[in-house]
Amino acid sequence: MKIKKYQSSAGIEIWVGQDDYSNDQLSIKTAHANDVWFHVSGMPGSHVLLRCGEEGFTADKESIREAAALSAWFSKMRKGGLVAVHYCLAKYVKKPRGAKPGTVTISKEKKIKVRPELREEI
């Protein structure tokens, strides 16, 4: 599985899938139900997890913004100025039966607009 790992300013790990197979593994197999899942709106891009569920953290606003900015960076919208990113709890991410790798459906999502931003890897 090809995953890049980062850390939010609050110390929460942020995991970023690097291909369709890794996105599937990250979103469907690895994610804890209460992790926060991110994906750029309407464009190809990485699936991103803010790994707070297992430890029982509540994601703070800045960590959400930082994870969304990574989602925007690892997408076709990297040079897009303000980019819309959808996010929801991982328990609301589902893989349709027979869907190709990297394809999911989400519900109960919110949207945030951020500038793409790369952080230092951990």
C-alpha positions in Angstrom: 0.0 0.0 0.0 1.4 3.4 -1.0 0.6 5.9 1.7 2.3 9.1 2.7 2.0 10.2 6.3 1.9 13.7 7.7 1.0 15.2 11.1 -1.4 18.1 11.8 -0.3 21.0 14.0 -2.4 19.4 16.7 -0.4 16.1 16.4 -3.0 14.0 14.6 -1.7 11.8 11.8 -2.9 12.4 8.3 -2.6 9.5 5.8 -2.7 10.1 2.0 -3.3 7.4 -0.6 -1.0 7.5 -3.6 -2.9 5.3 -6.1 -6.3 3.8 -6.6 -5.5 0.6 -4.8 -4.0 2.4 -1.8 -7.0 4.8 -1.8 -9.3 1.7 -1.5 -7.2 0.1 1.2 -7.1 3.4 3.2 -10.8 4.3 2.9 -12.4 0.9 3.2 -10.0 -1.4 5.1 -7.7 0.8 7.2 -10.0 3.7 8.3 -11.5 3.7 11.7 -15.2 4.6 11.6 -14.6 7.9 13.3 -11.5 9.0 11.3 -12.3 12.0 9.1 -12.1 11.2 5.3 -11.3 13.8 2.7 -11.4 14.1 -1.1 -11.2 17.0 -3.5 -14.6 17.8 -5.0 -15.4 16.6 -8.5 -11.8 15.8 -9.6 -9.4 12.9 -9.4 -7.3 12.9 -6.3 -6.0 11.1 -3.3 -8.1 9.8 -0.5 -7.0 11.4 2.8 -7.6 10.3 6.4 -7.3 12.3 9.5 -6.5 9.5 11.9 -8.4 10.5 15.1 -11.0 7.8 15.4 -9.0 5.0 17.1 -7.6 7.3 19.7 -11.0 8.9 20.3 -9.8 12.5 19.4 -12.3 15.0 18.0 -10.8 16.6 15.0 -10.1 20.3 15.6 -10.8 22.9 12.9 -7.1 23.5 12.0 -6.4 19.8 11.6 -9.4 19.5 9.3 -8.1 22.5 7.3 -4.6 21.0 7.1 -5.9 17.6 6.0 -8.2 19.3 3.4 -5.2 21.3 2.1 -3.2 18.0 1.6 -6.2 16.5 -0.2 -6.2 19.5 -2.5 -2.4 19.3 -3.0 -2.7 15.6 -4.0 -5.3 16.2 -6.7 -5.6 17.6 -10.2 -6.5 20.9 -8.5 -3.0 21.5 -7.0 -2.7 24.8 -8.9 -6.3 25.7 -8.4 -6.3 28.6 -5.9 -9.2 28.0 -3.5 -10.2 24.3 -3.9 -13.5 22.7 -2.6 -12.8 19.5 -0.6 -15.5 17.2 0.7 -15.1 15.5 4.1 -17.1 13.1 6.3 -16.5 10.5 9.0 -15.0 7.4 7.5 -18.1 5.3 8.5 -20.0 7.3 5.8 -17.6 6.1 3.0 -18.8 3.1 1.1 -17.5 1.2 -1.9 -20.3 0.3 -4.4 -20.3 -3.4 -5.4 -18.2 -4.0 -8.5 -16.8 -0.5 -8.5 -13.2 0.0 -9.8 -10.4 0.6 -7.3 -10.5 4.1 -5.8 -14.2 4.6 -6.4 -16.4 5.3 -3.3 -19.6 7.0 -2.4 -20.0 9.3 0.6 -22.9 10.6 2.7 -23.3 13.2 5.4 -20.4 15.1 3.9 -19.4 18.7 4.5 -17.4 21.0 2.3 -14.4 23.2 3.0 -12.5 25.6 0.7 -8.8 25.6 1.1 -5.6 26.4 -0.7 -3.5 23.4 -1.7 -0.6 23.0 0.8 2.1 20.4 1.2 3.3 19.6 4.7 6.5 17.9 5.8 6.2 14.1 5.8 6.7 12.1 9.0 
